[in-house]
Amino acid sequence: MPEISRFFGIIVSMYFDEHNPPHFHARYGNDYVVIEISSLRIIEGKFPPRALGLVMEWAFQHVEELMRNWEAARKDQPLSKIKPLV
């Protein structure tokens, strides 16, 4: 699963040829979450509140880039790195 960003110990990634709805995966330690890009709704998993807040802030700032990566992944094209939250 290609990593597209990493910040504060959180790893954000996307699978190639993934199912709808458009989403990304985030991992923090042993915690894992899948988040829908358009609504920023949690589809699966759970995260500590502070880490989830950081992921949501980051995702809100990068929705367009996440969607471009989603489209690229669906076509088995390389994914672009996205700036981390600072």
C-alpha positions, 0 to 999 in steps of 0.5 A: 500500500503506497504511503502518500504522507507521514506526520506526527507518527501517522502514516497515510496511504492508499491501495491501488484499484480500491473499491468505492467510495473514494477513501484513504487509510491512516495508521497510528501505532496499532490503530487504523482508520479508513476515511471517505475523502468527500465527507471525511466520514470514518468508514472503518476503524477507530483512532485516538481523538487527538490523532483523528483530529490531526488526520481530519485537519490534514485531509480537509487541507488536501481533499483535491490532492487526495482525489487526484491520487484516488483517480491515479490509484484506480488507473494503477498510476503512480501516486503523488506524495502530499505535504504533511501537516506541520 
